[in-house]
Amino acid sequence: MRAAWPRDWHRWPTIRSRSIRARCRAALVRLEQKGWIRGTWQRSENNREARVRTAIERPGARALERLGRALARLAGLVDKLLMSEG
């Protein structure tokens, strides 16, 4: 019996990378709309207009700081949990 392979199996890496780029682009747009990052339009190497994220804004820096503290607390809890098992 032969395995059923989709006809475009060789395109999966390309399809996946396009999907990842699209999700990243959408996330960057949301961050810019929230005012967390700033972007400008610039010419790319191949002479196309491209949106370039150039700076993190103050609200974005504060959110990043809060996230860092939350992750540090979480890492501390995981560390205590692992130490108590051993």
GIRAQUI-V908422 format. One record per pair of residues at least 12 apart in sequence whose C-alpha atoms are under 8 Angstrom apart, sorted by the first residue. I is the first residue (numbers start at 1). J is the second residue. D is the distance in whole Angstrom. If there is no record, write none. Layout:
i:j:d
I:J:D
I:J:D
//
This chain:
i:j:d
35:57:7
35:59:7
35:60:7
36:56:6
36:57:5
36:58:7
36:59:5
36:60:4
36:61:7
37:53:7
37:54:8
37:55:6
37:56:4
37:57:5
37:60:6
38:53:6
38:54:6
38:55:5
38:56:6
38:57:7
39:51:6
39:52:5
39:53:4
39:54:5
39:55:7
40:52:5
40:53:6
40:54:7
//
